[in-house]
Amino acid sequence: MTTAVLALIGHLRPQRGRMTAGVLLGLLGSVMGLAQPMAAKQVMDDMGRGGPAYGPVIALSVLVAAGGILAGLGHYVLDRSAESIVCAARRRLIDRLLALRVPVVERTEPGDLISRVTSDTALLRHSAPQAVSAAVTGTLITLATVVMMGLLDAVLLGVTLGVIAFIGVVVAVVAPRIGRATRHTQEAVGRMGAALERALGAFRTIKASGAERQEAGALYRAAEHARRTGVRAAAWEAVSATLSAVVVQVCFLVVLGVGGARVTSGAIGVSTLVAFLLYLFALAPRIGQLVEGVGQFQIGSAAAARIREVENLETEKLEAVGLGAEDDLHGGEGDASRPRADPLPARVAFRDVHFAYRPGLPQVHHRVSFTVPGGGLTAFVGPSGTGKTTVFSLIERFYDPDAGQVLLDGKDVRQWPLAELRAAIGYVEQDTPVLAGTLRENLTLGAVGATEEELRHALRLVRLDGVTDRLPRGLDSDVGHRGSRLSGGERQRVAIARALLRRPRLLLLDEATSQLDAANEAALRDTITDIAGRITVLVVAHRLSTVTTADRIVVMEAGHVRAVGTHAELLEADTLYRELATTQLLNGR
């Protein structure tokens, strides 16, 4: 079996019980249909002899009604199985996507990943269960029908078997092409999703640049490529279905001609010919069902293969953390839904760290070494591109160093359980992302057990309490896509409040006040200084006002640590820091 087929079988296996029930119901309905031509033959024979046909007519009616009901029930059970298969596949993919390592996500187009969760899983709904039903029911009923036709007349059966053999050749040739074409179509849909996500992710930039038509052109090309691949897949499906239908029609005409000649010669009776034709009529859709089932199985296999690609991507191992913690913000009691937090501030150290984002790229860190004791405020400064943000990424284990050690509390971060490591850290990124949803949902991201008083306290710390009071629904007000209804400074303060609500022992702030006005920055700076008395705070800063009060400053240049000291010490001893300070640390205000 190919990898794609094995992947599809893996999705079907959990629903095998329900699918078996659906197939059996459909099979019973088909068996009822299989008996109908014989009942019709009996009706004709009784009428030909001039006798009453009430019994055969009633039997025929019962067979028709029972067959329809059983077939309908089977179809419903299979459709329920299909929905369960899709739901299970989506849940596995969601778990997998959220557990992916950061470098893997950065190498992958988000739109393509989204299409695999939405579009590819939908193909499983339309193809997998019905394909299995077609394979089992269609094959068994086709064999049974052939046997019944053979009992009626072997000559007419020979004509029919020739048709079936020809259709088998058609399916063997066309089915693999349907699978390949479907895979190409889904890949094209994924690329179109990636292009659309790219455009929507920079929506304001596109409008400000007057680049709507340019981006529309790129999306048109992606849509056209998806159309071409879709047409190619549809063409192969049409070839398969059309050839099968035409050959079955030719078979009917040949059987009618040969059967008529045999009736004329007296070899068979009219009722036998009618029963044979009824079986042929019943056989035709079964053959079509088999052909369609093979095509659908190829489509489902192509979708399952794309889903398997995501399931094979490298993920992080996230272990559960302990529950029940002290509140580092204001000494309140913890609750069972919050991460465990050691009350002691974290200690951080880098030991001869070397790091490059990918093999072949220039190294971002060269023998980076420094030590940050527990508690206090440490600032990282230096020209852009010197590896300051990378320091935070390595502490969070978004990446692992190529050489050297990153230590938290004297222990290599690679030896920490990831969930426990990150529960101890509050991280405010450079672009301070805010998720679509309400303000409350954003604040409690990773702190679902936060009380109303804790939320209010965190908002007061970052001076957002006045903003929330003005919002129409307070904390339950919607902030828009990526926080579009908030200003840049408000988004930064939401991100800081969110980090504080996690009660971290180590707070990482990457230019977290760059969009604040002077008054709010001064107030927030005082808050951070106060917090640094209880936890360890590391900041990447381009503003002189942010670093002058720091307990220690780490100056970075060209991927290594150039100097460490206080503001006064570095002004006297380090020329680069003196130059940065005289230009307000890269023109900060």
N, C-alpha and C positions, 0 to 999 in steps of 0.2 A: 504494500500500500504506500501511496505517496504521503509526504508530510502533511499536505493540505487535507487529504481524506482523513488521516489520523486526527488532525486538529478538529475537523468537523465531528467525528465520532466522539471526541472528548466532550464537546458541547452537548451532544445528544444523550450521553450515558446517564446523567442524573435523572432524566425524564423517561427512562426506558420502560418503567412500569406503566405510566399513564399512556405512553405511546403504544405500548403493546395492547392495552385495552382499546385504544382508538382503532388500531389496525384490525383487531379481532371483530369489533363492531362493524367496521367497514367490510371485512371479509364475510361476515354472516349476511350482511345486506346484499353483497355480490352473489353469495350462494343462492339466496332467494331469487335473485335475477336470473341465475343460471338455470333454475328449474322452470322459469316461465315459458321458454319455447316448447318444452315437453308438454306442459299443461295446455298450451295453445294447440299443439299437435293433437292432443287427446280431444280437445273441443271440436276440432275439424273432423277427426275420425268419427266421433259420435254423431255429429250433425250429418256426415256423409252417409252413415248407416240409417239415418232417420230416427235415431234414438234421442232421448232427452240429454241435454248437456249442462244441467243445473250444477251438478257436483263439480265438474272441471272448471266451470265459469266461476263458482265461489272460490275454489282453490286458487285459481289464477288471480282473482281480486285480492285474496289474503296475501298471496306472495308479493304482489305489487305494493300493497300498503306496508307490509312488514319490511320489505326490502328498503323502501324509501325512508321509513323511520329509523331503521338501524344504520343506514348510510349517513343520515343526518346527524345522529348521535355520535357516530365515529368521527365525522368531520369536526364537530364541536369539541370533542375531547382532544383531537389533534391540534386544533387551533389554540386551546388552552395550554397545551404542552409547548407550542411555539412561543406563546407570550412568556411562559416561565423560562424557556431557554434564552430568550432575548434579555429578560430582566437579569438573569443570573450572569450572562456574559457582560452586561453593562456594569453590574456591581463589581465583578472581578476586574474589569478594565479601570473603573474608577479607583478602586483600591490600588491597582498597579500604578496608575498615572500619578497619584498623590504620593506614592512611595518611591518614584523614580529619583535617581541621583541628579543633582543640579547640572552637572556637565552633560548628562544624557538629554535633559530637556533643552538645554541651550544648543544642542546639535540638531534638534528636531523642530519641524514647523508645528506650532500649536494647532493651526487649522487642520492639518493632516491628522493629528491625534484626535481632534474633536470629531472628524468625519468617521474615524474608526469606531468611536463610541456610539455615534448616531446612525450613520448610513450603513456601515458594514454589518452592524448587529441587526439592523432592520432586514437585511437580506436573509439572515438566518430564519426570521419569522416566515418569510414567504417561501423558503425553499426546503429547509431541513425536514420537518415532520411530514409534509406532503410528499416529499421525495421518497422517504422511507415507506410511507403508505403505498405509494405507487409501485415501489420495487417489490414489496411483499404481496400486497393484494393483487396488483396487476399481473405479477408473474404466476401466482397460484391460480388465479381465475383464468388467465390465458391458457395455462396447461389443462385445467379442467374443461374449458370450452373446447380445446382441441380434441380432448378425449371424447367428449360428447359428439362433436362433429364426426369423429372417426366412426363412432357407433352408428351414425346415420348413413354416411356414405364415404368410403375410402378414397374414391376418385376425386370428389370435390374437396376432400381434405388435402390431397396432394397439391391441388391448385393453391389452396390457402397457405400451406406451409412454404411454398415458393415465395409468396408475398412476404411472409414473416421473416424469412431468411434475408431477403433483399433489404427490408427495413433494419434488420440487425446490422448489416454492413454499413448502412447510412449512419446509424447512431454511432458505431465505432469510429467512423471517420470524423463526424461533425462534433461529437461531445467534447473532446479535448480542446477544440478551437473555441467552443463556447466558454469554457473555463478560463482560457487565456485572455479572451476578449473581455470577459467580465472583470478579471483582475486589473487589466489596463484601464477599464472604465472607472473602477473604484480608486485607482491611483490618481487618475485625472481629476476626479471629484475631490480627493484629498488636497491636490495642488490648488484647486480653485478655492477651497476653504482656507488654505494657508494664505493665498493672495488677498482674500476678503478680510481675514483677520489682520493682515498687515495694514490694509487701508483703514479699517475702523480703529486700529490701535493708534494711528497717527492722524485722526480725523481733522483736528484743528490745524495741524501742520499742512495737510493737503489743501484745506480751504484757504489758509493764509498764503500758500504758495501759488494759488490758482491752478492747482494740478489735478482738478477733478477729471478732466477729459483724459489726461495722461494715465491716471490710475484706472479709469473706466476702460481704457484701451487694453491695459494689462489683464483686467478681469474679463473683458470680452474674449481675449485670446485664450484664457484659461477655460472659459465656458465653451468656446468653440472646440477646443481640444477634447473636452469631456463629451461634447455632442458627437464628435467624429468617432471616438472610441465606443460610445453607447450605440451608435448606428451600426458599427461593425459587429458588436455583440448581438444586436437585434437581427442583423442580416443572417448570421449563422443560425440563430434560433428559428428564423423564418424558413431558411433552407430545410432544416430538419423537419419542422412541422408540415411544410408544404409537400415535400417529397413523400412523407408518410401518408398524408391525406390523399394525395393523387394515386399512390400505389394501392391504397385500400379501395378507392373508387374503381380502379381498373380491376382489382380482384373481384369486386361485387359484380361488375359487368361480365367478367369471364365465368364466374360461378353461375350467374343467371343464364348465360348462353349454354354452357356445358350441362347445367342442371335441367334446362328446358329440353335439351336433346335427349337426356336420359329419361325424363318423364315421358317423352314421346315414344321412346323405344320400349317403355315399360319396365326399365331397370329399377326405377324408384317411383313412389307415388307422389302426388302433388303435396300432400301433407308433410312428407319427408323433406321435399324441396323448401317448403315454407319454413319448417323448423330449422333447416340448415341456414337459410337466409336470416332468420331471426338470430341465430347464434353468430352469424357473420356480422350482423348489425351490432350485437353486443360485444363482439371481439374488436371491432374497429375503435371504439373509444378507449378500450383497454390498451390497445397498441399505442394509441395517441398518448394515453396516460403514462405508459412506460417511457416513451420517447421524451415527453415533457419532464417526467421525473428524473431521467438521466441528466437533462439539461439543468434542471433546478438543483440537482445534487452538485453539478459542476459549479454553479453560481455560489451555492452555500460553501463549497470547499474553498473557492477563491476568497470569499469573505472571511472564513475561519482562518485561512493562512495569513491574511493581513492582521487579524486580531492576535494570532499567535506571535507575530513579529513584535507587537507591543508587550505581550506577556514574557517575551524573552529578553526585553531590555533590562539593564542592570538597575537594581533597586537598593534602597537602604533597608537595613534591618532595624525596625522600630520596636523596642520592647516597652512594655507598660511600666509606668513609674508609680512609686508609692503615693499614697493620698493622705491629705490632712497636713496642713502647713501653717506656720506662723505667718502673720501679715507683716511684711517688711515696710509697708507704707506708713501705717499708723498703729501698729501693735495690736490689731484686732485678731480675733480668733479665726483659724482656718476652717474650711469645710471639706467634705469628702470628695468634691468634684474638682478641687484645685490641685496643681502640681506640688509635690513635696519641695520645700525650699529650706536648705540649711541656713540658719540665721547668720553664719559667719560670711563676711565678704570673700569673694573668690580671689585666688592668686593666679596670675597668668605669667607664663614665661615662654619665650621662643629660644631654641637652641640650634644654631647653625642651620636654619631652615632654607632650603632651596625649593623653588616652585616655578613651574611653567604651566599655563592653562592647557596646553596640548603638546604632545611630542612634536618637535620641529619648530615650535614657536620660541621666541626669545624668553629667557627666564625673567620672571617678575621679581623674584626674591633671590638674592645671592648671600648666603651665610648670614641671614637675619637673626640677630640675637638681642634680646632685652628681657628685663624682669620687671613685673608690676606687682608690688606687694598688695595684700588685701586692703580694700578701702581706699578712699581718695579718688582724685580726678587726674587722669593721664590723658594728654592730648598728643595726637599724631599730626605732624605738619610736614610740608615739603611740596615741591612742585607737582603738578598733575602727572599721573602715570608712574609714580615712584613705588606703588604697591601698598598704599595705606588702606584702601578698602579691602584689598586681598588679605590683610591681617585679620580682619573681622570674618571673612569667608572661611579662613582656615580654622579660626577658633570655633565657628559654628559647624565645622566639618561639612560645609558644602563641597569642599575639596580636601584632599589629603596632600601633605607635602611630598615632594619627590625625594627629599632627604632631610634629615634633621628631625626635631621634635617640637610639637606644640603642646605645652603642659598647662593643665588646669588643676590647681591645688597639688602640684607636684606629680600629677598623673597624666600620661600621654592621652590626649583626647581620643585617640583611636581605641583606647582600652575602656573608655566610658560607654555605657549603654546610651545610644543616641537620644532616646527620649529623656533620660535623666540629665544628660548634658544640656540639652536645649531647654529643659524646664528650669535650669539654673540661670539662663541667659535671657535678657530682654534685648531685642535688636531692632533698631530703627534704621531702615535702609535710606540710601541716598535719595531715591525718588519717592520715598514715603507712600507706598501704595495704599489706597483705600478701596475696599471692595464694594461692589454694588450691594445695596441693602440699606438697612437702617443704621443710624449712628450707634444704637445699642449693640447691634450685631457686630459692628466693627470693633467696638471697645471690648467686647467679651470674647473676641476671637482668641482661643487658647485659654480663656479664663471664664468659662461658662457658669461657674459657681459664684461669680462676683455679686455682692449684694448691692442694693440701690445706694446705700450710704458709701460703699467703696467706689462706686461709679462717680458719685457726686464729688467725693474727695479727690479722685484722680483728675476730674475736670477742673476743679479749683486749682490744683497744683499747676496745670498747664494753661490756666486762664481761659478755659473754654466754657465756664459755667454761664457767663453772660450770653454767649452765642447760643447755647442750647435753650436758654430761657426765651430767646426771641423766635426760635423755630416753632412752626405751627403745632407740631406734635411732640416737641421736646426730644427726648432720646429716641423716640420711635419715628422720627422724621426720616424720610428716605434721602440718602446722600447722592443718588444718581450713579451712573456708570463711572466706575473708578473715582468716585468722589467729586464728580463734575459740578455739583451744587455747592461745594465748599471752595474757599479760596486756597491758594497754595500754602499760606501760613496756617490756616485751619487744618488742612490735611496733615501738615507736619505735627501739629499739636495733638491731633487724634492718634497719630502713630505713636507719639511719646506716651500719651495716656494709656494706650493699649499695652505698651511694653511695661509700664509701671504696674498695671493691674496683674501682671503675671508674677509679681513679687520676686524679681530676679535677684540673684547674688552678684551678677555681673551685668552691667548695662552698656550696650554698644550703640553709640550715636554717630552716624555717618553724615556729617554736615546737616544735622537735624534742625538747625535754626536758620538756615540760609535764606528762607523766604519770610522771616518774621520782621516786623517793623522794630525800631529801636526800643520802644517801651516794652513790647511783649518779649523781645529777646532778653532785655535786662532782667525782667521778672522771671523768665524761665531759667536764665543763667543762675539766678539766686536759688531757684528750686533745685537745679542740678547740683549746685555746690552743697546744698543742705543734704540731698540724697547721698552724695558722695561721702558723707560722714558715716553712713550706715552700710553702703554697698560699694563695690568697685565700679567706677565709671570710666570707660574709654571713649574718647571722642576724636573723630577726624574733623579738623576745622581749617577753614580758610579765613577766619576772622580773628584779628588780634585780640579783640575783647573777649573772645571765648577762651583763649589760651593763657592770658596773663595771670589768671587766678589758679591755674592748674598746679597740682602738687609736683608733677613732673611732665616734661615735654620730650617726646621722641622725634627727632628730626630725621627724615628719610630722604635719600637721594639715590637715584638710579638703582633702586631695588635693594639697598642695604641701609643699615642704621648708621647715620653719620655722627650723631651726638645725642646725649641724653642729659637733661638738667632742668633747672627752673628757668623761668623767663629771664630773670636777672643774670643768672650764670651763663646762659646761652648768648645773651646780648654781648657779653664781654668776651666769650671764648669761641664762638662759632660765626664765621663770616656769612655762611648761607642763611642762618637764622636771622642774623642782623639785617641782611638784605631783605629777607621776607618781612621782617617786622617793620622796616622803614617803608615798605610798599603796602602796609596793612595786610600782610600775609596774603599775597596775590589779590590785591584790590578788594578785600573784604571791607565791610563797613561796620 
